[in-house]
Structure formats: structure tokens, C-alpha cells
Amino acid sequence: MLAGSVIRRAWRSVRREVLDPQECASPLGKRVYDLRHTCLTNWLNDGVSPAQVADWAGNSVPVLLAIYARCIVGHLPDLKKRIEAGGDLPDLSER
């Protein structure tokens, strides 16, 4: 086990080596923990179900969505198509 201070110093050093000065000054990967947020956000944006992401992250779905709901982007066109496709269901009132 390494002390948190050792990990933070190594992380700052690596960021300075691999990022250009503008990126290094930004919040991009400022903390090691930020990588977790990036990973979970990417999974959600790639269409992995919130229930699965929550399970992998060790969170409940409500906690996950409270944090990440505003980070999910790009799904609206697909969701609209799926909702509209619901109109193609058979009319069950005729039975």
C-alpha cells in the first residue's frame, strides 16, 4: 500500500510530463479519482445500463444518477425513435 501523498505526487508529476501546459492547468484528470468519473461517464454515454454501471461502481442506481445524470449526452435521438416506435404496437382494445 502506498500513502495517498505518494500517489498524488506521482500523479502530478506524470500529468506535467504527458499533458501540454494548457491541459495541465485545466481540471483534466487533476486527481486520480477523476479517472473513475471519466470511466463511469463513458460507460453511461456508451449505452451501458445505469443498473450495470452502478453495480460495477459499487453504487446504487439513485446515487449513480444523482451524480451522473447531467453527464449523459447523445441519447435523445435514439430515445425519441424508441418512443415513437411504441406507436407501432398493435391496438389491444380491438380484442
Chimera marker file (.cmm) of the C-alpha trace (Angstrom):
<marker_set name="trace">
<marker id="1" x="0.000" y="0.000" z="0.000" r="1" g="1" b="0" radius="0.5"/>
<marker id="2" x="1.218" y="3.462" z="-0.888" r="1" g="1" b="0" radius="0.5"/>
<marker id="3" x="0.366" y="6.574" z="1.050" r="1" g="1" b="0" radius="0.5"/>
<marker id="4" x="-2.071" y="8.921" z="-0.653" r="1" g="1" b="0" radius="0.5"/>
<marker id="5" x="0.538" y="11.670" z="-0.668" r="1" g="1" b="0" radius="0.5"/>
<marker id="6" x="2.941" y="9.454" z="-2.659" r="1" g="1" b="0" radius="0.5"/>
<marker id="7" x="0.262" y="8.666" z="-5.244" r="1" g="1" b="0" radius="0.5"/>
<marker id="8" x="-0.719" y="12.351" z="-5.540" r="1" g="1" b="0" radius="0.5"/>
<marker id="9" x="2.907" y="13.460" z="-6.067" r="1" g="1" b="0" radius="0.5"/>
<marker id="10" x="3.471" y="10.793" z="-8.729" r="1" g="1" b="0" radius="0.5"/>
<marker id="11" x="0.194" y="11.703" z="-10.441" r="1" g="1" b="0" radius="0.5"/>
<marker id="12" x="1.086" y="15.428" z="-10.546" r="1" g="1" b="0" radius="0.5"/>
<marker id="13" x="4.498" y="14.588" z="-11.972" r="1" g="1" b="0" radius="0.5"/>
<marker id="14" x="3.068" y="12.324" z="-14.685" r="1" g="1" b="0" radius="0.5"/>
<marker id="15" x="0.403" y="14.904" z="-15.645" r="1" g="1" b="0" radius="0.5"/>
<marker id="16" x="3.138" y="17.531" z="-16.153" r="1" g="1" b="0" radius="0.5"/>
<marker id="17" x="5.100" y="15.110" z="-18.349" r="1" g="1" b="0" radius="0.5"/>
<marker id="18" x="2.274" y="13.952" z="-20.619" r="1" g="1" b="0" radius="0.5"/>
<marker id="19" x="-0.050" y="16.958" z="-20.849" r="1" g="1" b="0" radius="0.5"/>
<marker id="20" x="0.707" y="20.232" z="-22.545" r="1" g="1" b="0" radius="0.5"/>
<marker id="21" x="0.773" y="23.285" z="-20.226" r="1" g="1" b="0" radius="0.5"/>
<marker id="22" x="-2.812" y="24.304" z="-21.061" r="1" g="1" b="0" radius="0.5"/>
<marker id="23" x="-4.158" y="20.810" z="-20.371" r="1" g="1" b="0" radius="0.5"/>
<marker id="24" x="-2.114" y="20.559" z="-17.194" r="1" g="1" b="0" radius="0.5"/>
<marker id="25" x="-3.604" y="23.834" z="-15.939" r="1" g="1" b="0" radius="0.5"/>
<marker id="26" x="-7.117" y="22.513" z="-16.627" r="1" g="1" b="0" radius="0.5"/>
<marker id="27" x="-9.071" y="20.166" z="-14.358" r="1" g="1" b="0" radius="0.5"/>
<marker id="28" x="-8.444" y="17.299" z="-16.834" r="1" g="1" b="0" radius="0.5"/>
<marker id="29" x="-7.509" y="14.317" z="-14.669" r="1" g="1" b="0" radius="0.5"/>
<marker id="30" x="-6.462" y="16.610" z="-11.859" r="1" g="1" b="0" radius="0.5"/>
<marker id="31" x="-6.992" y="13.822" z="-9.330" r="1" g="1" b="0" radius="0.5"/>
<marker id="32" x="-6.567" y="10.077" z="-9.791" r="1" g="1" b="0" radius="0.5"/>
<marker id="33" x="-10.194" y="9.747" z="-8.647" r="1" g="1" b="0" radius="0.5"/>
<marker id="34" x="-11.249" y="11.799" z="-11.703" r="1" g="1" b="0" radius="0.5"/>
<marker id="35" x="-10.442" y="8.740" z="-13.829" r="1" g="1" b="0" radius="0.5"/>
<marker id="36" x="-13.280" y="6.903" z="-12.097" r="1" g="1" b="0" radius="0.5"/>
<marker id="37" x="-15.703" y="9.662" z="-13.020" r="1" g="1" b="0" radius="0.5"/>
<marker id="38" x="-14.486" y="9.600" z="-16.617" r="1" g="1" b="0" radius="0.5"/>
<marker id="39" x="-14.869" y="5.827" z="-16.822" r="1" g="1" b="0" radius="0.5"/>
<marker id="40" x="-18.404" y="5.805" z="-15.404" r="1" g="1" b="0" radius="0.5"/>
<marker id="41" x="-19.463" y="8.710" z="-17.620" r="1" g="1" b="0" radius="0.5"/>
<marker id="42" x="-18.085" y="6.934" z="-20.700" r="1" g="1" b="0" radius="0.5"/>
<marker id="43" x="-19.898" y="3.715" z="-19.828" r="1" g="1" b="0" radius="0.5"/>
<marker id="44" x="-23.197" y="5.583" z="-19.450" r="1" g="1" b="0" radius="0.5"/>
<marker id="45" x="-22.660" y="7.505" z="-22.681" r="1" g="1" b="0" radius="0.5"/>
<marker id="46" x="-21.809" y="4.258" z="-24.476" r="1" g="1" b="0" radius="0.5"/>
<marker id="47" x="-25.237" y="2.922" z="-23.532" r="1" g="1" b="0" radius="0.5"/>
<marker id="48" x="-24.362" y="0.614" z="-20.647" r="1" g="1" b="0" radius="0.5"/>
<marker id="49" x="-27.437" y="0.476" z="-18.433" r="1" g="1" b="0" radius="0.5"/>
<marker id="50" x="-27.308" y="2.588" z="-15.255" r="1" g="1" b="0" radius="0.5"/>
<marker id="51" x="-28.076" y="-0.543" z="-13.220" r="1" g="1" b="0" radius="0.5"/>
<marker id="52" x="-24.978" y="-2.294" z="-14.605" r="1" g="1" b="0" radius="0.5"/>
<marker id="53" x="-22.739" y="0.774" z="-14.180" r="1" g="1" b="0" radius="0.5"/>
<marker id="54" x="-23.977" y="1.212" z="-10.604" r="1" g="1" b="0" radius="0.5"/>
<marker id="55" x="-23.194" y="-2.432" z="-9.864" r="1" g="1" b="0" radius="0.5"/>
<marker id="56" x="-19.690" y="-2.165" z="-11.313" r="1" g="1" b="0" radius="0.5"/>
<marker id="57" x="-19.070" y="1.092" z="-9.434" r="1" g="1" b="0" radius="0.5"/>
<marker id="58" x="-20.400" y="-0.239" z="-6.142" r="1" g="1" b="0" radius="0.5"/>
<marker id="59" x="-23.177" y="2.364" z="-6.027" r="1" g="1" b="0" radius="0.5"/>
<marker id="60" x="-26.936" y="2.277" z="-6.054" r="1" g="1" b="0" radius="0.5"/>
<marker id="61" x="-28.726" y="3.463" z="-9.195" r="1" g="1" b="0" radius="0.5"/>
<marker id="62" x="-30.182" y="6.542" z="-7.394" r="1" g="1" b="0" radius="0.5"/>
<marker id="63" x="-26.724" y="7.579" z="-6.184" r="1" g="1" b="0" radius="0.5"/>
<marker id="64" x="-25.200" y="6.996" z="-9.614" r="1" g="1" b="0" radius="0.5"/>
<marker id="65" x="-27.878" y="9.012" z="-11.414" r="1" g="1" b="0" radius="0.5"/>
<marker id="66" x="-27.784" y="11.805" z="-8.841" r="1" g="1" b="0" radius="0.5"/>
<marker id="67" x="-24.138" y="12.319" z="-9.759" r="1" g="1" b="0" radius="0.5"/>
<marker id="68" x="-24.019" y="11.371" z="-13.445" r="1" g="1" b="0" radius="0.5"/>
<marker id="69" x="-27.456" y="12.109" z="-14.952" r="1" g="1" b="0" radius="0.5"/>
<marker id="70" x="-26.284" y="15.504" z="-16.215" r="1" g="1" b="0" radius="0.5"/>
<marker id="71" x="-23.248" y="13.864" z="-17.864" r="1" g="1" b="0" radius="0.5"/>
<marker id="72" x="-25.233" y="11.525" z="-20.108" r="1" g="1" b="0" radius="0.5"/>
<marker id="73" x="-25.350" y="13.040" z="-23.580" r="1" g="1" b="0" radius="0.5"/>
<marker id="74" x="-26.248" y="11.989" z="-27.102" r="1" g="1" b="0" radius="0.5"/>
<marker id="75" x="-29.071" y="9.584" z="-26.297" r="1" g="1" b="0" radius="0.5"/>
<marker id="76" x="-32.040" y="11.827" z="-27.112" r="1" g="1" b="0" radius="0.5"/>
<marker id="77" x="-32.386" y="10.909" z="-30.833" r="1" g="1" b="0" radius="0.5"/>
<marker id="78" x="-32.343" y="7.183" z="-30.036" r="1" g="1" b="0" radius="0.5"/>
<marker id="79" x="-34.800" y="7.601" z="-27.175" r="1" g="1" b="0" radius="0.5"/>
<marker id="80" x="-37.187" y="9.584" z="-29.389" r="1" g="1" b="0" radius="0.5"/>
<marker id="81" x="-37.082" y="6.813" z="-32.016" r="1" g="1" b="0" radius="0.5"/>
<marker id="82" x="-37.815" y="4.184" z="-29.384" r="1" g="1" b="0" radius="0.5"/>
<marker id="83" x="-40.755" y="6.192" z="-28.015" r="1" g="1" b="0" radius="0.5"/>
<marker id="84" x="-42.142" y="6.792" z="-31.498" r="1" g="1" b="0" radius="0.5"/>
<marker id="85" x="-41.796" y="3.087" z="-32.321" r="1" g="1" b="0" radius="0.5"/>
<marker id="86" x="-44.162" y="2.412" z="-29.435" r="1" g="1" b="0" radius="0.5"/>
<marker id="87" x="-46.892" y="3.854" z="-31.669" r="1" g="1" b="0" radius="0.5"/>
<marker id="88" x="-46.444" y="0.811" z="-33.937" r="1" g="1" b="0" radius="0.5"/>
<marker id="89" x="-47.763" y="-1.549" z="-31.279" r="1" g="1" b="0" radius="0.5"/>
<marker id="90" x="-50.965" y="-3.451" z="-32.059" r="1" g="1" b="0" radius="0.5"/>
<marker id="91" x="-54.182" y="-1.909" z="-30.771" r="1" g="1" b="0" radius="0.5"/>
<marker id="92" x="-55.210" y="-4.253" z="-27.953" r="1" g="1" b="0" radius="0.5"/>
<marker id="93" x="-58.604" y="-2.580" z="-27.478" r="1" g="1" b="0" radius="0.5"/>
<marker id="94" x="-59.983" y="-4.481" z="-30.520" r="1" g="1" b="0" radius="0.5"/>
<marker id="95" x="-59.592" y="-7.877" z="-28.830" r="1" g="1" b="0" radius="0.5"/>
<link id1="1" id2="2" r="1" g="1" b="0" radius="0.2"/>
<link id1="2" id2="3" r="1" g="1" b="0" radius="0.2"/>
<link id1="3" id2="4" r="1" g="1" b="0" radius="0.2"/>
<link id1="4" id2="5" r="1" g="1" b="0" radius="0.2"/>
<link id1="5" id2="6" r="1" g="1" b="0" radius="0.2"/>
<link id1="6" id2="7" r="1" g="1" b="0" radius="0.2"/>
<link id1="7" id2="8" r="1" g="1" b="0" radius="0.2"/>
<link id1="8" id2="9" r="1" g="1" b="0" radius="0.2"/>
<link id1="9" id2="10" r="1" g="1" b="0" radius="0.2"/>
<link id1="10" id2="11" r="1" g="1" b="0" radius="0.2"/>
<link id1="11" id2="12" r="1" g="1" b="0" radius="0.2"/>
<link id1="12" id2="13" r="1" g="1" b="0" radius="0.2"/>
<link id1="13" id2="14" r="1" g="1" b="0" radius="0.2"/>
<link id1="14" id2="15" r="1" g="1" b="0" radius="0.2"/>
<link id1="15" id2="16" r="1" g="1" b="0" radius="0.2"/>
<link id1="16" id2="17" r="1" g="1" b="0" radius="0.2"/>
<link id1="17" id2="18" r="1" g="1" b="0" radius="0.2"/>
<link id1="18" id2="19" r="1" g="1" b="0" radius="0.2"/>
<link id1="19" id2="20" r="1" g="1" b="0" radius="0.2"/>
<link id1="20" id2="21" r="1" g="1" b="0" radius="0.2"/>
<link id1="21" id2="22" r="1" g="1" b="0" radius="0.2"/>
<link id1="22" id2="23" r="1" g="1" b="0" radius="0.2"/>
<link id1="23" id2="24" r="1" g="1" b="0" radius="0.2"/>
<link id1="24" id2="25" r="1" g="1" b="0" radius="0.2"/>
<link id1="25" id2="26" r="1" g="1" b="0" radius="0.2"/>
<link id1="26" id2="27" r="1" g="1" b="0" radius="0.2"/>
<link id1="27" id2="28" r="1" g="1" b="0" radius="0.2"/>
<link id1="28" id2="29" r="1" g="1" b="0" radius="0.2"/>
<link id1="29" id2="30" r="1" g="1" b="0" radius="0.2"/>
<link id1="30" id2="31" r="1" g="1" b="0" radius="0.2"/>
<link id1="31" id2="32" r="1" g="1" b="0" radius="0.2"/>
<link id1="32" id2="33" r="1" g="1" b="0" radius="0.2"/>
<link id1="33" id2="34" r="1" g="1" b="0" radius="0.2"/>
<link id1="34" id2="35" r="1" g="1" b="0" radius="0.2"/>
<link id1="35" id2="36" r="1" g="1" b="0" radius="0.2"/>
<link id1="36" id2="37" r="1" g="1" b="0" radius="0.2"/>
<link id1="37" id2="38" r="1" g="1" b="0" radius="0.2"/>
<link id1="38" id2="39" r="1" g="1" b="0" radius="0.2"/>
<link id1="39" id2="40" r="1" g="1" b="0" radius="0.2"/>
<link id1="40" id2="41" r="1" g="1" b="0" radius="0.2"/>
<link id1="41" id2="42" r="1" g="1" b="0" radius="0.2"/>
<link id1="42" id2="43" r="1" g="1" b="0" radius="0.2"/>
<link id1="43" id2="44" r="1" g="1" b="0" radius="0.2"/>
<link id1="44" id2="45" r="1" g="1" b="0" radius="0.2"/>
<link id1="45" id2="46" r="1" g="1" b="0" radius="0.2"/>
<link id1="46" id2="47" r="1" g="1" b="0" radius="0.2"/>
<link id1="47" id2="48" r="1" g="1" b="0" radius="0.2"/>
<link id1="48" id2="49" r="1" g="1" b="0" radius="0.2"/>
<link id1="49" id2="50" r="1" g="1" b="0" radius="0.2"/>
<link id1="50" id2="51" r="1" g="1" b="0" radius="0.2"/>
<link id1="51" id2="52" r="1" g="1" b="0" radius="0.2"/>
<link id1="52" id2="53" r="1" g="1" b="0" radius="0.2"/>
<link id1="53" id2="54" r="1" g="1" b="0" radius="0.2"/>
<link id1="54" id2="55" r="1" g="1" b="0" radius="0.2"/>
<link id1="55" id2="56" r="1" g="1" b="0" radius="0.2"/>
<link id1="56" id2="57" r="1" g="1" b="0" radius="0.2"/>
<link id1="57" id2="58" r="1" g="1" b="0" radius="0.2"/>
<link id1="58" id2="59" r="1" g="1" b="0" radius="0.2"/>
<link id1="59" id2="60" r="1" g="1" b="0" radius="0.2"/>
<link id1="60" id2="61" r="1" g="1" b="0" radius="0.2"/>
<link id1="61" id2="62" r="1" g="1" b="0" radius="0.2"/>
<link id1="62" id2="63" r="1" g="1" b="0" radius="0.2"/>
<link id1="63" id2="64" r="1" g="1" b="0" radius="0.2"/>
<link id1="64" id2="65" r="1" g="1" b="0" radius="0.2"/>
<link id1="65" id2="66" r="1" g="1" b="0" radius="0.2"/>
<link id1="66" id2="67" r="1" g="1" b="0" radius="0.2"/>
<link id1="67" id2="68" r="1" g="1" b="0" radius="0.2"/>
<link id1="68" id2="69" r="1" g="1" b="0" radius="0.2"/>
<link id1="69" id2="70" r="1" g="1" b="0" radius="0.2"/>
<link id1="70" id2="71" r="1" g="1" b="0" radius="0.2"/>
<link id1="71" id2="72" r="1" g="1" b="0" radius="0.2"/>
<link id1="72" id2="73" r="1" g="1" b="0" radius="0.2"/>
<link id1="73" id2="74" r="1" g="1" b="0" radius="0.2"/>
<link id1="74" id2="75" r="1" g="1" b="0" radius="0.2"/>
<link id1="75" id2="76" r="1" g="1" b="0" radius="0.2"/>
<link id1="76" id2="77" r="1" g="1" b="0" radius="0.2"/>
<link id1="77" id2="78" r="1" g="1" b="0" radius="0.2"/>
<link id1="78" id2="79" r="1" g="1" b="0" radius="0.2"/>
<link id1="79" id2="80" r="1" g="1" b="0" radius="0.2"/>
<link id1="80" id2="81" r="1" g="1" b="0" radius="0.2"/>
<link id1="81" id2="82" r="1" g="1" b="0" radius="0.2"/>
<link id1="82" id2="83" r="1" g="1" b="0" radius="0.2"/>
<link id1="83" id2="84" r="1" g="1" b="0" radius="0.2"/>
<link id1="84" id2="85" r="1" g="1" b="0" radius="0.2"/>
<link id1="85" id2="86" r="1" g="1" b="0" radius="0.2"/>
<link id1="86" id2="87" r="1" g="1" b="0" radius="0.2"/>
<link id1="87" id2="88" r="1" g="1" b="0" radius="0.2"/>
<link id1="88" id2="89" r="1" g="1" b="0" radius="0.2"/>
<link id1="89" id2="90" r="1" g="1" b="0" radius="0.2"/>
<link id1="90" id2="91" r="1" g="1" b="0" radius="0.2"/>
<link id1="91" id2="92" r="1" g="1" b="0" radius="0.2"/>
<link id1="92" id2="93" r="1" g="1" b="0" radius="0.2"/>
<link id1="93" id2="94" r="1" g="1" b="0" radius="0.2"/>
<link id1="94" id2="95" r="1" g="1" b="0" radius="0.2"/>
</marker_set>
